[in-house]
Amino acid sequence: MNKIIIILFANLLLIIQSSSAQIYKGIVIDGKTKQIVAYANVGIPNKGYGVVCNELGEFTLKITIEKDSDIVQVFSIGYKPYYLPVKRIKETGENNIITISLSEVSYDIATVNVRPNDYETKIVGGKDVSEFKCEGKIAIAGVKDTATLRREKEKGISNKSIGFELGNKIKIDKGQQTFIDKIRFKTCLKPNDTCVYRINIYQEGSTKERHMTPIGMVKIINTTNVLKVPVITKVIGKSEVQELDVSSQNIEVDDDFIIAIECIYSSNNDMNIAMKASVFGSTDLLVRDNTMAEWVKIPLLDITFVSATVTYKKKKSFLSKLFN
């Protein structure tokens, strides 16, 4: 397959109305240290759109048809979500900068499960991402429906920093204590290209909606991010395997989980990652155009782009069960 084309059937009923826009700017900081929080997500969930702060914690939000009572959400991994009404944003005035302070999430060490002494590791997802071809292409602007593109144009959202996210559902033995240690994916950048990726790990929740589309039944699902610390990598002009060690976060799962790559900046508007497509496979593909949008599970497309090294408790052999 020379080209991989992904079509996102999301926000099918979204209607964008024209209105005069007001532009507001802000900065996100750590409430305790007063340091900037880079790449935080800011948006209005019930409108299904959001933006990503730059590396200096700065963001720009356009307000058009939103009501004063609509809620703006600000979140970053490792911090408690922050909510404020649109009315408060407006009260700052278009020429002023609103400062949003986030509070860190505290994790109770006593509740963290200990890894088993007798364990083994294996690779799940794509077995060898180094063999994935760079022939496929995900043009961020090209995976959106007309309504989404109209909305982003109205909001002044750039494809370069939209926060488009692509996920693979990784299957494991249900009920088996499993720890996620390393994540790998292959970048496909030309010498002058730059991309910033954020890796997210989710547990899948319930199905919220179902829509029949030309490619089959599309599901809208809930997810919960299980990372404790952001995992962000900046890649400049490299076509090589990126390996990210997350073992220090002690991420434990006991059921299938989702590894997602969020493109928070791309100099050429593409995801620039290698993929493998197969006609008969079992990898679920999930997409969403930004982190305030709903996750959409795409049927009939088996596209793998990521792998993970996991640690799990070693199963006892038949003889060891007899004598222990």
C-alpha positions as CSV (number, residue, x, y, z in Angstrom):
1,M,0.0,0.0,0.0
2,N,1.8,3.2,-1.2
3,K,-0.4,5.6,0.6
4,I,-2.5,5.3,3.7
5,I,-5.5,7.7,3.8
6,I,-7.4,8.2,7.0
7,I,-10.8,9.8,6.8
8,L,-12.2,11.1,10.1
9,F,-16.0,11.0,10.3
10,A,-16.5,13.2,13.4
11,N,-18.6,16.1,14.3
12,L,-21.1,15.2,11.6
13,L,-23.8,17.4,12.9
14,L,-21.7,20.4,13.8
15,I,-23.0,23.7,12.3
16,I,-20.7,26.8,12.4
17,Q,-22.4,30.1,12.6
18,S,-20.6,33.3,11.5
19,S,-20.1,35.9,14.2
20,S,-17.7,38.6,15.2
21,A,-14.7,37.1,17.0
22,Q,-13.0,38.3,20.1
23,I,-9.4,37.2,20.7
24,Y,-8.1,36.5,24.2
25,K,-4.6,35.5,25.3
26,G,-3.4,33.7,28.3
27,I,-0.5,31.9,29.9
28,V,-0.6,28.7,32.0
29,I,1.7,28.4,35.0
30,D,2.4,26.0,37.9
31,G,0.5,27.5,40.9
32,K,3.3,26.5,43.3
33,T,6.5,27.2,41.5
34,K,5.2,29.9,39.2
35,Q,7.0,28.2,36.3
36,I,5.3,28.0,32.9
37,V,3.5,24.8,31.9
38,A,4.4,24.1,28.3
39,Y,1.9,22.5,25.9
40,A,-1.1,22.5,28.2
41,N,-4.5,22.0,26.5
42,V,-7.0,24.8,26.6
43,G,-10.5,24.6,25.1
44,I,-14.3,24.3,25.4
45,P,-15.2,20.6,25.7
46,N,-18.9,21.0,25.0
47,K,-18.0,22.8,21.7
48,G,-15.5,20.1,20.8
49,Y,-12.5,22.3,20.1
50,G,-9.3,23.2,21.8
51,V,-5.8,24.6,21.3
52,V,-2.3,23.6,22.7
53,C,-0.1,26.1,24.5
54,N,3.3,26.8,23.0
55,E,6.5,25.9,24.8
56,L,6.2,29.2,26.7
57,G,2.8,28.2,28.1
58,E,1.1,30.8,26.0
59,F,-2.3,30.4,24.2
60,T,-4.7,32.3,22.1
61,L,-8.5,31.6,22.2
62,K,-11.1,33.0,19.9
63,I,-14.5,33.5,21.3
64,T,-17.4,33.8,18.7
65,I,-20.7,32.1,19.3
66,E,-19.9,30.8,22.8
67,K,-22.2,31.7,25.7
68,D,-20.9,33.4,28.9
69,S,-21.8,30.2,30.8
70,D,-19.8,27.9,28.5
71,I,-16.9,26.4,30.4
72,V,-13.3,26.6,29.4
73,Q,-11.1,23.7,30.5
74,V,-7.4,23.8,31.0
75,F,-5.4,20.7,31.7
76,S,-2.0,19.1,31.6
77,I,-0.8,15.7,32.7
78,G,0.2,15.8,36.4
79,Y,-2.1,18.7,37.2
80,K,-5.7,19.0,38.3
81,P,-8.0,20.3,35.5
82,Y,-8.9,23.9,35.8
83,Y,-12.3,25.2,34.8
84,L,-13.6,28.8,34.3
85,P,-16.6,30.3,32.4
86,V,-16.2,32.1,29.2
87,K,-17.5,35.2,31.0
88,R,-14.3,35.3,33.1
89,I,-12.2,35.1,30.0
90,K,-14.1,38.1,28.6
91,E,-13.7,40.1,31.7
92,T,-9.9,40.2,31.3
93,G,-10.3,42.2,28.1
94,E,-8.8,41.5,24.7
95,N,-5.7,43.5,25.3
96,N,-4.8,41.8,28.6
97,I,-3.3,38.4,29.3
98,I,-5.1,36.0,31.7
99,T,-2.9,33.9,33.9
100,I,-4.1,30.4,34.8
101,S,-2.5,28.6,37.7
102,L,-2.6,24.8,37.8
103,S,-2.3,22.7,41.0
104,E,-0.2,19.6,40.9
105,V,-1.9,16.2,41.5
106,S,-0.5,14.4,44.5
107,Y,-0.1,10.6,44.1
108,D,-0.3,8.4,47.2
109,I,2.8,6.2,47.1
110,A,1.1,3.7,49.4
111,T,-1.5,2.9,46.7
112,V,1.2,2.1,44.0
113,N,1.4,-1.6,43.3
114,V,4.8,-3.2,43.4
115,R,6.1,-5.0,40.4
116,P,6.4,-8.8,40.8
117,N,9.8,-10.2,41.5
118,D,9.3,-13.1,39.0
119,Y,8.4,-11.4,35.8
120,E,9.0,-11.4,32.0
121,T,8.7,-8.9,29.2
122,K,7.3,-8.8,25.8
123,I,6.6,-6.4,22.9
124,V,3.0,-5.6,22.1
125,G,1.5,-3.6,19.2
126,G,3.8,-3.4,16.2
127,K,6.5,-6.0,16.9
128,D,9.3,-4.1,15.0
129,V,8.4,-0.5,14.2
130,S,11.9,-0.1,12.6
131,E,10.5,-2.0,9.6
132,F,7.5,0.3,9.1
133,K,7.6,2.2,5.9
134,C,7.5,6.0,5.6
135,E,5.4,5.8,2.5
136,G,2.2,6.5,4.4
137,K,1.1,10.0,5.1
138,I,-1.3,11.6,7.5
139,A,-2.0,15.2,6.4
140,I,-3.6,16.7,9.4
141,A,-5.7,19.1,7.4
142,G,-6.9,16.3,5.2
143,V,-8.4,14.0,7.8
144,K,-11.1,16.4,8.9
145,D,-14.6,16.8,7.7
146,T,-15.8,20.1,6.2
147,A,-17.5,21.3,9.4
148,T,-14.4,20.8,11.4
149,L,-12.3,22.7,8.9
150,R,-14.8,25.6,8.9
151,R,-14.7,25.7,12.7
152,E,-10.9,25.8,12.8
153,K,-10.8,28.5,10.2
154,E,-13.3,30.5,12.3
155,K,-11.2,30.0,15.4
156,G,-7.9,30.8,13.7
157,I,-6.5,27.4,14.6
158,S,-3.4,26.4,12.8
159,N,-2.8,22.9,11.5
160,K,0.7,23.2,12.8
161,S,-0.3,23.0,16.4
162,I,-3.8,21.6,16.4
163,G,-3.1,18.7,18.8
164,F,-4.4,16.0,16.3
165,E,-4.2,12.6,18.0
166,L,-3.9,9.1,16.6
167,G,-4.2,6.0,18.8
168,N,-3.7,2.2,18.7
169,K,-5.6,-0.1,21.0
170,I,-3.0,-2.5,22.5
171,K,-4.4,-5.9,23.5
172,I,-3.2,-7.8,26.6
173,D,-4.6,-10.7,28.7
174,K,-7.5,-9.4,30.8
175,G,-6.9,-9.4,34.5
176,Q,-3.1,-9.8,34.2
177,Q,-1.1,-7.3,36.2
178,T,0.9,-5.5,33.4
179,F,3.3,-2.6,33.6
180,I,4.1,-0.4,30.6
181,D,7.9,0.2,30.3
182,K,8.8,1.6,26.9
183,I,7.0,3.1,23.9
184,R,8.4,3.1,20.3
185,F,7.3,4.7,17.1
186,K,9.2,5.7,13.9
187,T,9.4,9.3,12.7
188,C,9.7,10.2,9.0
189,L,11.0,13.7,8.9
190,K,12.9,15.4,6.1
191,P,16.0,17.4,7.1
192,N,14.2,20.7,7.5
193,D,11.1,19.3,9.2
194,T,10.3,19.7,12.9
195,C,7.6,17.9,14.9
196,V,6.7,17.9,18.6
197,Y,4.9,14.8,19.8
198,R,3.2,14.1,23.1
199,I,2.6,10.4,24.0
200,N,-0.6,9.6,25.9
201,I,-1.7,6.3,27.4
202,Y,-5.4,5.8,27.9
203,Q,-7.8,3.3,29.4
204,E,-10.9,2.9,27.2
205,G,-14.2,3.8,28.8
206,S,-17.8,3.3,27.6
207,T,-19.1,3.9,24.1
208,K,-21.0,7.2,24.0
209,E,-22.4,7.2,20.5
210,R,-22.5,5.2,17.3
211,H,-22.7,6.6,13.7
212,M,-23.1,4.7,10.5
213,T,-20.7,6.0,7.9
214,P,-19.6,4.8,4.4
215,I,-16.8,2.8,6.1
216,G,-19.0,1.2,8.7
217,M,-20.1,1.8,12.2
218,V,-18.0,4.5,13.9
219,K,-17.9,4.6,17.7
220,I,-17.5,7.6,19.9
221,I,-15.8,6.5,23.1
222,N,-14.6,7.8,26.5
223,T,-11.0,7.5,27.7
224,T,-8.9,8.2,30.8
225,N,-5.3,9.2,30.6
226,V,-3.2,7.1,33.0
227,L,0.1,8.9,32.7
228,K,1.4,10.8,35.7
229,V,4.0,13.0,34.0
230,P,3.9,14.4,30.4
231,V,5.9,12.5,27.8
232,I,7.0,14.9,25.1
233,T,9.6,14.6,22.4
234,K,10.8,17.1,19.8
235,V,12.2,15.6,16.6
236,I,14.1,17.6,14.0
237,G,14.9,16.1,10.6
238,K,15.1,12.5,11.6
239,S,13.7,9.3,10.2
240,E,14.4,6.9,13.0
241,V,12.8,4.9,15.8
242,Q,11.9,7.0,18.9
243,E,12.1,5.0,22.1
244,L,10.6,6.6,25.2
245,D,11.1,5.0,28.6
246,V,8.1,5.5,30.9
247,S,9.0,2.7,33.4
248,S,9.6,5.3,36.2
249,Q,5.9,6.2,36.1
250,N,4.9,2.7,37.2
251,I,2.0,2.6,34.9
252,E,-0.1,-0.5,35.6
253,V,-3.0,-1.8,33.5
254,D,-5.0,-5.0,33.7
255,D,-6.9,-4.8,30.4
256,D,-6.5,-3.5,26.9
257,F,-5.1,0.1,26.7
258,I,-4.6,2.8,24.1
259,I,-1.2,4.3,23.1
260,A,-1.8,7.6,21.3
261,I,0.6,10.1,19.6
262,E,-0.6,13.7,19.8
263,C,1.0,16.0,17.3
264,I,1.3,19.3,19.1
265,Y,3.5,21.0,16.5
266,S,4.4,20.1,12.9
267,S,6.3,22.4,10.6
268,N,4.7,20.8,7.5
269,N,1.2,20.0,8.8
270,D,1.8,16.2,8.7
271,M,2.1,13.6,11.5
272,N,5.3,12.3,9.9
273,I,5.2,8.9,11.4
274,A,5.7,5.4,9.9
275,M,2.8,3.0,9.8
276,K,1.9,-0.5,8.7
277,A,-1.4,-1.4,7.1
278,S,-2.8,-4.9,6.9
279,V,-6.0,-6.3,5.4
280,F,-6.5,-8.8,8.1
281,G,-5.5,-7.7,11.6
282,S,-6.8,-6.9,15.0
283,T,-5.4,-3.4,15.8
284,D,-8.0,-0.8,16.6
285,L,-7.4,2.7,15.2
286,L,-8.7,5.7,17.0
287,V,-8.5,9.4,16.0
288,R,-9.6,12.8,17.2
289,D,-8.8,16.2,15.8
290,N,-7.9,17.8,19.1
291,T,-7.8,16.8,22.8
292,M,-11.2,18.5,23.5
293,A,-12.9,16.4,20.8
294,E,-14.3,13.0,21.2
295,W,-12.3,9.8,20.4
296,V,-13.6,8.1,17.3
297,K,-12.9,4.4,16.8
298,I,-12.5,3.7,13.0
299,P,-13.7,0.3,11.7
300,L,-12.2,-1.7,8.9
301,L,-8.8,0.1,9.0
302,D,-6.0,-2.0,10.5
303,I,-3.2,0.5,10.8
304,T,-0.4,0.1,13.4
305,F,2.2,2.8,14.2
306,V,3.3,2.1,17.7
307,S,4.7,-0.7,20.0
308,A,5.3,-1.0,23.7
309,T,7.5,-3.1,25.9
310,V,5.4,-4.4,28.9
311,T,6.4,-6.3,32.1
312,Y,4.0,-8.9,33.6
313,K,4.1,-11.5,36.2
314,K,5.6,-14.7,34.9
315,K,3.1,-17.6,34.7
316,K,4.0,-20.6,36.7
317,S,4.7,-23.8,34.8
318,F,2.6,-26.9,35.5
319,L,5.4,-28.5,37.5
320,S,6.0,-25.4,39.7
321,K,2.3,-25.3,40.5
322,L,2.5,-28.9,41.7
323,F,5.5,-28.4,44.0
324,N,4.8,-24.9,45.3
